[in-house]
């Protein structure tokens, strides 16, 4: 009789252990998936931080009276020689922008996948274009750093200085389409996954198209064409879009 009770107890304990294992296994995916609300706020916070950094960088740039690519090289040389301190801030903020952009597009892709995967192809576009955009803007700032350092040691522009300035302009023109593709990919991904409203998708499509159109005239822009302002407008629309959707996601409205 005791043997029967022992067997029954072992059977009960085994079922309990197996049941606990199944419950633990069932709970694991939920833990691994993370908190969607937390991820949404991370994406939103990163978007706002990226926009703020971009606005501050351009405020410093514009506040110092930066020359256009069509200005004489003498003006360009004098400007960079006199504003080395300002460019220390600008180049430092570009590092921040690069990191924040990569975090934003990567976290956005993860968030889209957690919400069922709708728009995942567009978020992959945003990741790829964002990586290209970060690389090109890093080279853009690197060439301007060289221009600043050269300006400190030159009495007048030389051919090497002129070449570096034109390369700087060409890199900006080529970075614009990558920015536009990032903008469009992110706007379509957030809309497809239910994170933003329809007008924000339209805003992203229009705003992202402007840098792409400007990038088609990269040769003209490198030569000082005012078509650069088409791309610059698209860039500032990107910053505005980041603020709008960033605040929306921080509030948990996605």
TORDONU-793148 format. One record per residue (C-alpha): residue number from 0; x, y, z. Coordinates in steps of 0.5 Angstrom, whole numbers, plus 500, padded with zeros to 3 digits. Layout:
BEGIN
R   n  px  py  pz
R NUM   X   Y   Z
...
//
This chain:
BEGIN
R   n  px  py  pz
R   0 500 500 500
R   1 506 505 502
R   2 509 503 495
R   3 503 505 491
R   4 502 512 495
R   5 510 513 494
R   6 509 512 486
R   7 503 516 486
R   8 507 522 490
R   9 512 521 485
R  10 508 522 479
R  11 504 528 482
R  12 511 531 483
R  13 513 529 476
R  14 507 533 473
R  15 508 539 477
R  16 516 539 475
R  17 514 538 468
R  18 508 544 468
R  19 513 549 472
R  20 518 547 466
R  21 512 549 461
R  22 510 555 464
R  23 517 557 465
R  24 518 556 457
R  25 512 560 455
R  26 514 566 459
R  27 521 566 456
R  28 519 569 449
R  29 515 574 453
R  30 521 576 457
R  31 526 576 451
R  32 521 580 447
R  33 522 586 452
R  34 517 591 454
R  35 514 595 447
R  36 512 601 451
R  37 519 602 453
R  38 522 601 446
R  39 517 606 443
R  40 519 611 448
R  41 527 609 447
R  42 525 610 439
R  43 521 617 441
R  44 527 620 445
R  45 532 618 441
R  46 528 622 435
R  47 528 628 439
R  48 535 628 441
R  49 537 627 434
R  50 533 633 432
R  51 535 637 438
R  52 543 636 436
R  53 541 637 429
R  54 538 644 430
R  55 544 646 435
R  56 549 644 430
R  57 546 648 425
R  58 545 654 429
R  59 552 654 431
R  60 554 654 424
R  61 549 659 421
R  62 550 664 427
R  63 557 664 425
R  64 556 667 418
R  65 558 660 414
R  66 560 662 407
R  67 556 659 401
R  68 559 654 396
R  69 559 659 391
R  70 563 664 395
R  71 570 666 393
R  72 575 662 396
R  73 578 668 400
R  74 572 668 404
R  75 572 661 405
R  76 579 661 408
R  77 578 667 412
R  78 571 664 415
R  79 574 658 417
R  80 581 661 420
R  81 576 665 424
R  82 572 660 427
R  83 576 654 429
R  84 572 654 436
R  85 565 654 433
R  86 567 648 428
R  87 570 644 434
R  88 563 644 437
R  89 560 643 430
R  90 564 637 429
R  91 563 634 436
R  92 556 634 435
R  93 556 631 428
R  94 559 625 432
R  95 553 625 437
R  96 548 625 430
R  97 552 619 427
R  98 551 615 434
R  99 543 617 435
R 100 541 616 427
R 101 544 609 428
R 102 541 608 434
R 103 534 611 432
R 104 534 607 425
R 105 536 600 429
R 106 531 601 435
R 107 525 603 430
R 108 527 597 426
R 109 526 592 432
R 110 520 596 434
R 111 517 595 428
R 112 518 587 428
R 113 515 587 435
R 114 509 590 433
R 115 508 584 428
R 116 513 586 422
R 117 508 591 418
R 118 513 596 415
R 119 519 591 416
R 120 522 592 409
R 121 521 600 410
R 122 525 600 416
R 123 530 595 413
R 124 531 601 408
R 125 532 606 413
R 126 537 602 417
R 127 541 601 410
R 128 540 608 408
R 129 542 611 415
R 130 548 607 415
R 131 550 610 409
R 132 548 617 411
R 133 552 617 417
R 134 558 615 413
R 135 557 620 408
R 136 556 626 413
R 137 562 623 417
R 138 566 624 411
R 139 563 631 410
R 140 565 633 417
R 141 572 630 416
R 142 573 634 410
R 143 571 641 413
R 144 576 639 419
R 145 581 639 414
R 146 579 645 411
R 147 579 649 418
R 148 586 646 420
R 149 589 648 413
R 150 586 655 414
R 151 590 656 420
R 152 596 655 416
R 153 595 659 410
R 154 595 666 408
R 155 591 665 401
R 156 588 659 398
R 157 592 654 394
R 158 590 649 389
R 159 589 643 395
R 160 585 648 399
R 161 580 649 393
R 162 580 641 392
R 163 578 640 399
R 164 573 645 399
R 165 570 642 393
R 166 570 635 396
R 167 567 637 402
R 168 561 640 398
R 169 560 634 393
R 170 560 630 400
R 171 554 634 402
R 172 551 633 395
R 173 552 625 396
R 174 549 625 403
R 175 543 628 401
R 176 540 622 397
R 177 542 618 403
R 178 538 622 408
R 179 532 622 404
R 180 532 615 403
R 181 532 614 411
R 182 527 619 412
R 183 522 616 407
R 184 524 609 410
R 185 522 611 417
R 186 516 615 415
R 187 513 609 411
R 188 515 604 417
R 189 512 608 422
R 190 506 609 419
R 191 505 601 416
R 192 506 599 424
R 193 501 604 426
R 194 506 609 430
R 195 504 615 426
R 196 498 618 423
R 197 497 619 415
R 198 499 626 415
R 199 506 624 418
R 200 507 619 412
R 201 505 624 407
R 202 510 629 410
R 203 516 624 410
R 204 514 622 403
R 205 515 630 401
R 206 520 632 405
R 207 525 625 404
R 208 524 627 396
R 209 527 634 397
R 210 534 631 398
R 211 534 626 393
R 212 532 631 388
R 213 537 635 390
R 214 542 630 390
R 215 541 629 383
R 216 544 635 382
R 217 550 633 386
R 218 555 636 380
R 219 552 643 380
R 220 552 643 388
R 221 559 642 388
R 222 560 648 384
R 223 556 652 388
R 224 549 652 385
R 225 543 654 389
R 226 540 648 388
R 227 543 646 395
R 228 537 649 398
R 229 532 644 396
R 230 536 639 400
R 231 537 643 406
R 232 529 644 406
R 233 529 637 406
R 234 534 636 412
R 235 530 641 416
R 236 523 638 415
R 237 527 631 417
R 238 528 635 424
R 239 521 637 424
R 240 519 630 423
R 241 523 627 428
R 242 521 632 433
R 243 513 631 432
R 244 514 623 432
R 245 519 623 437
R 246 514 627 442
R 247 508 622 440
R 248 512 616 441
R 249 514 618 448
R 250 507 620 450
R 251 505 613 448
R 252 501 615 442
R 253 503 610 437
//
